[in-house]
Amino acid sequence: MTSHAVSPDEIQRLAEARVREVANEIPPQLPEFARRLEALFSKRVTELNGDPALHQMLSGSNLSNLETFTDVVRYGISADDAAAPAAAEEYARRLARQGIASTALVRAYRLGHQEVVRWFMGRIARTESDPRVAFAAGQLVTDIAFRYVDVVSERVVAVYEAERERWLAHRNTVRAAALRALLDGDDVEPAAAEAALGIRLRQRHLGVIVWTSDGGPSGNDPHRFEQLLASVGSLLQAPGAPLFVPQDRHLGWGWIPLGSGNRAAADPARLAELVHRAGPDIRLALGTPASDAEGFRLTHVEAQRAWNVASSAAERARPVTSFADSGVRTAALLAGDLEAARRLVAQALGPLADDTASTARLRETLRVFLAEHRSFVATARQVHLHKNTVKYRVDKAIEARGRPVDDDRLELELALTACHWLGGAVLRQTTTA
């Protein structure tokens, strides 16, 4: 075509005709074009590299999108009226069920858009001699392709999100049912429970409860709980990812897999450091390692009992309370009836039951003294004091109690254990506390 005066309307008419002509050439080439897109996506969007069935669905999605787009161009259909191809919607559903991010799907559509426009541009450049018409045709196909991808990808992503929400709700329902059956001690099929929970039951587990004291700010982000469990798992050299089940914004349950071998217990100081880094208001309760499905249940029960102890202590709870800690088992029993525990403390300790800083020092020294078989030297090592200071405090504690340590010795030790772990929940409040 020679360059001469042609109206804009005529250029636009010629451009539309050229684009339709090029589009009419596409149908025989669609299968090959779809395979090229599949290879491109496999290379550039690696998240889409799944099993053979998924690849077959990707090919079907590509082909159906190319066919639909070609029809839009050939027959002048508005891209706004183009429905997302059924194969493309089903492929989006499959990605949602496999947990592949929707961003990968959107990226594939953008790459496909680029390839289709590039193909059209090349074909137009080879068949249209008038640069004005070629330019207008290029603009036209770019606009149509952009609008098609914009509309269809939005509709496909909507299908993806709906399926993802439905799938997660179904998965969570199945997981909740499997978890409840395990914790209730029901007979469960291990393979089915493992598939629902995403954790291998036939190994040792450590039950964990993580929460925020006083509903602190860290509770607004349960993801921090999950991160803490992952850090604890790394510290324990767990062979797999922990199972985390949030209960609400301020409380979560967890299980850390420990494999089949016996692993050394975590250093309490390092555990406390991990919890402190997670947030000053975060607390952790641990069970003891136990094996198989029954162990999965028992270690959780122990973690709950340790949690009951720490919850009773409220703001005085330690960063980490383990059921394996000396005295926690006993404290867990006492926490089951706090009113009875308060009466025991008051009767066994007398004035030592007052909730003051001075009586707290005397109680703690006396507790360690009895645990160390009345050795002033051993107690001094434990509480980091001179043995003469230990003797002074023990004497003051006995004087405050008004009775020797052998008088109701069992009740005395129980009361001291209750004070140590349950704190203000069992102490007598005073105006000077």
VORO-550351 format. One record per residue (C-alpha): residue number from 0; chain; x, y, z. Coordinates in pm, 1 decimal. Example, Ala and Ser with C-alpha at 12.3 -4.5 7.8 and 13.67 -1.06 7.14 Angstrom:
! residues 2
    k  c         X         Y         Z
    0  A    1230.0    -450.0     780.0
    1  A    1367.0    -106.0     714.0
***
This chain:
! residues 433
    k  c         X         Y         Z
    0  A       0.0       0.0       0.0
    1  A     143.1     338.0    -101.0
    2  A     156.4     627.8     139.7
    3  A    -113.5     883.2      52.8
    4  A    -375.1    1085.8     232.4
    5  A    -605.1     847.1     414.7
    6  A    -856.0     949.8     680.3
    7  A    -812.9     826.8    1039.5
    8  A   -1140.3     637.0    1005.9
    9  A   -1012.8     458.5     698.1
   10  A    -684.7     371.9     872.9
   11  A    -881.7     231.9    1164.8
   12  A   -1103.0      28.0     929.1
   13  A    -799.6    -112.8     750.6
   14  A    -630.8    -188.3    1084.9
   15  A    -934.8    -381.7    1207.3
   16  A    -945.1    -576.1     883.0
   17  A    -574.6    -658.5     909.5
   18  A    -611.6    -778.7    1269.9
   19  A    -905.2   -1002.0    1172.1
   20  A    -706.4   -1145.0     882.7
   21  A    -417.8   -1229.7    1114.4
   22  A    -659.6   -1378.8    1368.7
   23  A    -810.0   -1598.6    1096.5
   24  A    -466.5   -1753.8    1046.8
   25  A    -441.8   -1865.0    1410.0
   26  A    -683.0   -2162.9    1450.9
   27  A    -464.1   -2425.6    1278.6
   28  A    -168.6   -2310.8    1491.1
   29  A    -347.8   -2305.1    1827.6
   30  A    -232.5   -2648.4    1960.3
   31  A     131.9   -2564.6    1888.8
   32  A      89.3   -2216.6    2035.1
   33  A     -63.6   -2368.6    2351.9
   34  A     233.3   -2604.5    2389.1
   35  A     474.3   -2310.8    2352.7
   36  A     293.0   -2126.5    2629.5
   37  A     304.4   -2435.2    2851.0
   38  A     683.1   -2459.6    2803.2
   39  A     719.4   -2089.3    2874.1
   40  A     513.3   -2108.0    3192.1
   41  A     703.9   -2413.7    3312.9
   42  A    1027.6   -2220.8    3274.1
   43  A     919.5   -1877.9    3396.5
   44  A     651.3   -1967.4    3654.3
   45  A     802.4   -2266.2    3832.6
   46  A     516.9   -2286.7    4083.4
   47  A     306.3   -2430.8    3801.8
   48  A     537.8   -2729.3    3755.0
   49  A     316.4   -2994.9    3906.5
   50  A     221.0   -3353.0    3831.2
   51  A     138.9   -3470.9    3475.3
   52  A    -233.5   -3422.5    3533.0
   53  A    -173.2   -3060.1    3632.1
   54  A      38.1   -3006.1    3320.0
   55  A    -240.4   -3151.0    3107.8
   56  A    -489.1   -2911.9    3266.2
   57  A    -249.5   -2621.9    3203.0
   58  A    -236.6   -2717.7    2836.4
   59  A    -615.1   -2730.1    2820.5
   60  A    -642.6   -2392.7    2990.0
   61  A    -395.5   -2238.9    2745.4
   62  A    -575.2   -2379.6    2443.6
   63  A    -920.5   -2270.6    2560.5
   64  A    -798.6   -1919.4    2636.0
   65  A    -632.9   -1890.9    2294.8
   66  A    -950.4   -2013.8    2123.3
   67  A   -1167.5   -1769.2    2316.6
   68  A    -933.6   -1477.0    2252.9
   69  A    -914.5   -1561.7    1884.9
   70  A   -1294.5   -1560.0    1862.2
   71  A   -1304.3   -1222.7    2038.8
   72  A   -1071.3   -1078.2    1773.3
   73  A   -1218.8   -1254.6    1469.5
   74  A   -1581.7   -1173.7    1543.6
   75  A   -1545.9    -836.3    1710.6
   76  A   -1678.6    -962.4    2048.1
   77  A   -1630.9    -721.9    2337.3
   78  A   -1367.8    -853.6    2578.9
   79  A   -1597.5    -743.6    2861.9
   80  A   -1849.4   -1003.2    2743.4
   81  A   -1594.6   -1284.0    2722.4
   82  A   -1658.6   -1557.9    2974.9
   83  A   -1363.9   -1731.6    3134.6
   84  A   -1319.1   -2068.8    2958.5
   85  A   -1440.7   -2367.3    3161.2
   86  A   -1098.9   -2536.7    3131.1
   87  A    -929.0   -2224.0    3265.7
   88  A   -1168.5   -2208.9    3562.7
   89  A   -1113.4   -2576.5    3645.1
   90  A    -737.1   -2529.0    3627.0
   91  A    -767.5   -2238.3    3872.8
   92  A    -967.2   -2461.3    4109.1
   93  A    -698.9   -2729.5    4094.5
   94  A    -427.4   -2474.6    4176.1
   95  A    -633.8   -2351.0    4471.0
   96  A    -670.3   -2704.1    4609.7
   97  A    -296.4   -2761.8    4577.8
   98  A    -213.4   -2438.5    4760.3
   99  A     -36.2   -2276.9    4463.6
  100  A     -55.5   -1898.0    4500.0
  101  A    -292.2   -1705.8    4273.0
  102  A      -1.2   -1474.0    4189.6
  103  A     148.0   -1756.0    3981.5
  104  A    -176.4   -1782.4    3786.0
  105  A    -190.0   -1408.4    3721.9
  106  A     174.3   -1406.8    3612.3
  107  A     100.7   -1680.5    3358.6
  108  A    -178.6   -1469.5    3211.5
  109  A      55.5   -1171.5    3180.4
  110  A     320.0   -1381.2    3007.9
  111  A      55.5   -1524.7    2777.5
  112  A     -60.5   -1172.3    2697.6
  113  A     294.6   -1076.2    2606.5
  114  A     342.6   -1377.5    2377.6
  115  A      11.8   -1332.8    2195.0
  116  A      74.1    -962.6    2132.4
  117  A     427.8   -1039.3    2016.8
  118  A     298.2   -1298.7    1769.2
  119  A      34.3   -1062.6    1631.2
  120  A     282.3    -775.9    1602.8
  121  A     527.4    -991.2    1408.3
  122  A     258.3   -1115.5    1173.1
  123  A     121.0    -764.8    1114.7
  124  A     469.2    -629.5    1044.5
  125  A     521.5    -897.7     778.4
  126  A     184.5    -855.4     605.2
  127  A     105.9    -482.1     629.3
  128  A     311.7    -241.2     416.9
  129  A     149.7      83.0     534.0
  130  A     317.7     178.2     865.0
  131  A      14.8     383.7     967.6
  132  A    -217.3      85.6     937.7
  133  A      41.1    -145.9    1097.9
  134  A      74.6      90.2    1393.7
  135  A    -303.2     120.7    1434.3
  136  A    -340.9    -257.7    1405.7
  137  A     -73.0    -306.8    1670.2
  138  A    -249.3     -64.5    1903.2
  139  A    -580.0    -238.5    1844.0
  140  A    -457.1    -589.1    1918.1
  141  A    -265.9    -464.5    2223.2
  142  A    -581.9    -302.6    2359.6
  143  A    -797.6    -609.9    2292.1
  144  A    -542.5    -847.4    2444.3
  145  A    -495.9    -630.6    2752.5
  146  A    -869.1    -601.9    2809.6
  147  A    -920.0    -975.1    2756.3
  148  A    -647.0   -1068.2    3005.3
  149  A    -766.9    -808.7    3253.2
  150  A   -1126.7    -932.8    3245.3
  151  A   -1065.2   -1307.2    3221.2
  152  A    -781.1   -1321.8    3473.9
  153  A    -997.3   -1131.5    3722.9
  154  A   -1278.9   -1381.4    3674.3
  155  A   -1045.4   -1679.4    3697.0
  156  A    -886.7   -1544.6    4016.0
  157  A   -1236.4   -1499.9    4162.8
  158  A   -1299.3   -1869.0    4090.0
  159  A    -962.3   -1951.3    4248.3
  160  A   -1038.5   -1753.0    4566.3
  161  A   -1384.6   -1907.0    4604.9
  162  A   -1241.0   -2256.7    4564.3
  163  A    -951.9   -2181.2    4799.0
  164  A   -1189.5   -2058.7    5068.1
  165  A   -1413.5   -2362.3    5024.0
  166  A   -1117.8   -2599.7    5024.7
  167  A    -961.3   -2445.5    5335.1
  168  A   -1293.9   -2458.0    5517.5
  169  A   -1329.4   -2824.9    5424.0
  170  A    -970.2   -2901.2    5518.8
  171  A   -1004.5   -2718.8    5851.1
  172  A   -1323.9   -2909.4    5924.8
  173  A   -1154.4   -3240.4    5851.5
  174  A    -848.3   -3138.4    6054.2
  175  A   -1061.0   -3025.3    6349.1
  176  A   -1250.5   -3354.8    6347.4
  177  A    -928.6   -3558.3    6333.9
  178  A    -773.3   -3350.9    6610.9
  179  A   -1079.1   -3382.1    6834.4
  180  A   -1090.1   -3760.2    6783.5
  181  A    -721.9   -3789.3    6879.7
  182  A    -756.7   -3569.5    7187.4
  183  A   -1070.7   -3756.3    7295.3
  184  A    -878.0   -4082.8    7276.7
  185  A   -1102.4   -4229.6    7005.6
  186  A    -981.4   -4505.3    6776.4
  187  A    -847.5   -4335.4    6465.5
  188  A    -694.8   -4460.2    6144.7
  189  A    -336.6   -4326.8    6166.7
  190  A    -295.8   -4272.3    5792.3
  191  A    -621.4   -4073.9    5766.7
  192  A    -537.5   -3866.4    6073.9
  193  A    -187.6   -3796.2    5940.9
  194  A    -329.6   -3682.4    5607.0
  195  A    -576.5   -3451.1    5782.6
  196  A    -323.1   -3302.5    6023.5
  197  A     -18.4   -3294.4    5798.7
  198  A     202.0   -3453.0    6066.4
  199  A     332.9   -3806.4    6113.8
  200  A     178.6   -3962.4    6424.9
  201  A     411.0   -4262.2    6446.6
  202  A     690.6   -4073.7    6620.0
  203  A     750.7   -3876.1    6939.7
  204  A     575.0   -3542.5    6991.0
  205  A     609.7   -3247.9    7226.4
  206  A     285.0   -3071.8    7313.0
  207  A     304.4   -2693.2    7332.5
  208  A      60.8   -2420.1    7431.0
  209  A     146.6   -2059.6    7347.8
  210  A     -50.7   -1759.2    7463.9
  211  A     -27.9   -1394.9    7563.7
  212  A     -53.9   -1281.6    7923.3
  213  A    -337.6   -1034.0    7984.4
  214  A    -431.6   -1047.9    7615.8
  215  A    -126.2    -843.0    7526.5
  216  A     -51.8    -692.9    7184.4
  217  A     126.7   -1001.5    7052.0
  218  A    -206.0   -1183.2    7059.6
  219  A    -326.0    -974.3    6768.5
  220  A     -88.7   -1165.7    6540.2
  221  A    -117.7   -1546.3    6578.2
  222  A     149.4   -1573.6    6307.6
  223  A     401.8   -1482.3    6579.6
  224  A     290.8   -1789.9    6774.4
  225  A     357.0   -2005.0    6470.5
  226  A     697.3   -1845.3    6420.4
  227  A     784.0   -1914.6    6785.1
  228  A     687.6   -2280.3    6747.9
  229  A     906.7   -2303.8    6438.7
  230  A    1197.2   -2153.7    6637.1
  231  A    1144.0   -2401.0    6921.4
  232  A    1133.1   -2682.0    6665.4
  233  A    1465.8   -2565.4    6521.8
  234  A    1615.8   -2551.9    6871.9
  235  A    1501.5   -2910.5    6931.2
  236  A    1625.4   -3015.0    6583.5
  237  A    1275.5   -3130.6    6490.3
  238  A    1272.3   -3340.7    6171.4
  239  A     958.3   -3167.1    6043.6
  240  A     743.7   -2857.6    6074.8
  241  A     532.4   -2821.4    6391.4
  242  A     155.8   -2853.2    6380.8
  243  A      -4.3   -2527.6    6497.1
  244  A    -375.7   -2491.1    6571.8
  245  A    -483.6   -2140.4    6677.9
  246  A    -767.2   -2131.1    6930.4
  247  A    -820.9   -1754.9    6922.2
  248  A    -612.1   -1438.4    6887.1
  249  A    -446.1   -1497.4    7223.5
  250  A    -403.3   -1875.8    7243.9
  251  A    -269.0   -2154.5    7025.1
  252  A    -196.3   -2526.3    7054.2
  253  A     101.3   -2690.6    6894.6
  254  A     284.5   -3019.4    6852.0
  255  A     653.8   -3038.4    6765.7
  256  A     762.8   -3361.0    6592.2
  257  A    1071.1   -3519.6    6747.8
  258  A    1120.7   -3826.5    6531.2
  259  A    1174.4   -4172.5    6673.3
  260  A    1498.4   -4116.8    6866.1
  261  A    1553.9   -3967.4    7208.0
  262  A    1655.0   -3603.2    7177.7
  263  A    1813.8   -3398.3    7450.5
  264  A    1583.4   -3153.3    7626.4
  265  A    1616.2   -2792.2    7518.6
  266  A    1826.0   -2558.9    7730.2
  267  A    1571.7   -2370.0    7947.8
  268  A    1768.2   -2046.3    7914.4
  269  A    1763.3   -2064.1    7533.2
  270  A    1393.6   -2148.2    7535.7
  271  A    1322.1   -1847.3    7757.1
  272  A    1528.7   -1630.6    7522.9
  273  A    1323.6   -1743.5    7221.7
  274  A    1000.8   -1659.8    7403.0
  275  A    1130.1   -1318.9    7510.1
  276  A    1230.4   -1238.4    7151.6
  277  A     882.5   -1336.5    7033.0
  278  A     725.3   -1076.5    7262.3
  279  A     739.7    -970.5    7628.0
  280  A     377.9   -1078.6    7679.0
  281  A     411.8   -1422.7    7517.8
  282  A     424.7   -1734.9    7734.3
  283  A     492.0   -2100.4    7655.9
  284  A     374.7   -2419.8    7827.8
  285  A     524.1   -2759.8    7743.3
  286  A     426.5   -3119.5    7797.6
  287  A     681.4   -3398.6    7794.8
  288  A     774.7   -3598.0    7480.0
  289  A     551.2   -3898.0    7412.4
  290  A     507.5   -4140.5    7123.0
  291  A     240.0   -4228.1    6870.2
  292  A    -126.3   -4126.2    6871.4
  293  A    -169.4   -4178.3    7244.1
  294  A     146.8   -3981.0    7310.5
  295  A      13.3   -3703.2    7087.0
  296  A    -283.7   -3678.4    7324.5
  297  A     -94.0   -3719.5    7650.8
  298  A     171.8   -3457.0    7578.9
  299  A    -108.7   -3210.9    7500.0
  300  A    -283.9   -3293.5    7827.4
  301  A      42.4   -3226.8    8011.0
  302  A      92.9   -2898.2    7825.1
  303  A    -259.1   -2796.5    7927.1
  304  A    -183.5   -2872.7    8290.6
  305  A     136.7   -2669.3    8271.0
  306  A     -68.7   -2393.1    8109.2
  307  A    -319.6   -2408.0    8396.2
  308  A     -33.5   -2356.0    8639.5
  309  A     107.1   -2060.4    8445.3
  310  A    -238.8   -1910.8    8392.7
  311  A    -303.4   -1921.9    8766.5
  312  A      21.1   -1731.9    8823.3
  313  A    -103.7   -1470.4    8571.1
  314  A     147.6   -1188.1    8528.8
  315  A     396.9   -1372.8    8749.6
  316  A     411.2   -1669.8    8512.7
  317  A     756.6   -1757.1    8384.1
  318  A     825.4   -1727.2    8010.0
  319  A     831.6   -2108.1    7990.3
  320  A     645.8   -2352.7    8214.2
  321  A     720.6   -2718.0    8145.9
  322  A     533.5   -3012.1    8290.9
  323  A     878.0   -3167.7    8340.6
  324  A     987.6   -2887.1    8576.0
  325  A    1023.4   -2989.1    8938.1
  326  A     700.6   -2919.0    9123.7
  327  A     482.8   -2842.2    8821.1
  328  A     297.7   -3175.5    8837.6
  329  A     213.3   -3106.6    9200.0
  330  A     123.8   -2744.8    9126.4
  331  A    -107.0   -2861.4    8846.8
  332  A    -305.3   -3070.2    9095.1
  333  A    -323.7   -2778.5    9338.5
  334  A    -434.0   -2543.6    9057.5
  335  A    -735.9   -2767.4    9003.4
  336  A    -886.5   -2636.2    9327.3
  337  A    -742.3   -2294.0    9404.0
  338  A    -968.4   -2235.5    9701.4
  339  A    -840.8   -2551.4    9871.3
  340  A    -484.3   -2455.5    9776.0
  341  A    -527.6   -2113.5    9942.3
  342  A    -649.2   -2278.5   10262.1
  343  A    -354.3   -2518.9   10255.1
  344  A    -108.3   -2231.2   10208.5
  345  A    -262.6   -2025.6   10486.2
  346  A    -269.6   -2315.6   10731.8
  347  A      78.9   -2446.5   10649.0
  348  A     261.2   -2113.5   10630.4
  349  A      80.8   -1876.5   10862.0
  350  A     225.6   -1525.0   10819.1
  351  A     459.2   -1661.2   10550.3
  352  A     151.4   -1676.0   10324.4
  353  A     142.3   -1295.2   10296.4
  354  A     198.7   -1167.2    9943.0
  355  A     497.9    -941.4   10009.6
  356  A     848.0    -920.9    9866.6
  357  A    1012.0   -1002.0   10200.3
  358  A     803.5   -1314.0   10266.1
  359  A     860.1   -1423.9    9904.2
  360  A    1236.8   -1428.0    9966.6
  361  A    1192.0   -1627.2   10288.0
  362  A     952.7   -1878.2   10124.6
  363  A    1178.0   -1939.6    9826.1
  364  A    1487.6   -1990.1   10041.2
  365  A    1299.3   -2233.1   10265.6
  366  A    1160.6   -2422.6    9962.8
  367  A    1507.6   -2474.5    9813.7
  368  A    1649.9   -2559.1   10158.1
  369  A    1400.8   -2845.0   10199.6
  370  A    1455.2   -2963.0    9840.7
  371  A    1832.0   -2972.7    9906.9
  372  A    1785.4   -3195.2   10213.6
  373  A    1845.9   -2907.1   10458.5
  374  A    2194.5   -2838.2   10327.9
  375  A    2289.7   -2472.7   10373.9
  376  A    2583.2   -2510.2   10134.2
  377  A    2375.7   -2672.2    9855.6
  378  A    2099.6   -2415.8    9903.3
  379  A    2351.2   -2131.6    9883.7
  380  A    2469.0   -2264.3    9546.3
  381  A    2113.0   -2279.9    9415.4
  382  A    2000.6   -1934.2    9526.0
  383  A    2340.7   -1767.5    9476.1
  384  A    2373.8   -1645.4    9835.0
  385  A    2628.4   -1692.3   10112.6
  386  A    2543.5   -1987.5   10334.9
  387  A    2519.4   -1755.4   10637.1
  388  A    2254.5   -1551.3   10452.3
  389  A    2071.1   -1873.1   10373.0
  390  A    2076.9   -1975.6   10738.5
  391  A    1948.2   -1634.3   10841.6
  392  A    1657.6   -1652.8   10598.7
  393  A    1567.9   -2012.2   10689.2
  394  A    1563.3   -1919.5   11057.3
  395  A    1348.5   -1613.4   10985.5
  396  A    1107.2   -1824.8   10777.6
  397  A    1069.5   -2083.2   11054.7
  398  A    1022.0   -1803.6   11307.6
  399  A     754.8   -1637.7   11090.6
  400  A     573.9   -1966.6   11040.8
  401  A     580.9   -2030.9   11414.1
  402  A     646.8   -2401.2   11378.3
  403  A     949.8   -2617.0   11300.8
  404  A     986.3   -2758.6   10950.1
  405  A     907.8   -3113.4   11065.5
  406  A     564.1   -3004.7   11182.1
  407  A     330.2   -3107.7   10894.8
  408  A     631.8   -3135.3   10664.9
  409  A     430.7   -3264.9   10366.3
  410  A     178.4   -2982.1   10386.3
  411  A     463.2   -2732.4   10424.7
  412  A     634.4   -2854.0   10106.1
  413  A     305.6   -2859.3    9916.0
  414  A     229.7   -2505.6   10027.1
  415  A     575.1   -2381.1    9926.2
  416  A     539.2   -2549.0    9586.9
  417  A     200.1   -2384.2    9541.0
  418  A     344.1   -2041.6    9625.2
  419  A     640.9   -2091.6    9393.0
  420  A     433.9   -2183.1    9086.3
  421  A      91.3   -2028.7    9146.8
  422  A     202.3   -1701.5    9304.3
  423  A     -65.2   -1451.3    9397.1
  424  A    -345.0   -1696.9    9317.6
  425  A    -282.2   -1876.0    9649.2
  426  A    -119.3   -1604.2    9860.2
  427  A    -288.3   -1382.6   10114.6
  428  A    -319.0   -1029.0    9984.1
  429  A    -213.0    -753.1   10222.7
  430  A    -240.9    -376.4   10209.8
  431  A     139.1    -355.2   10184.7
  432  A     171.6    -612.5    9903.8
***
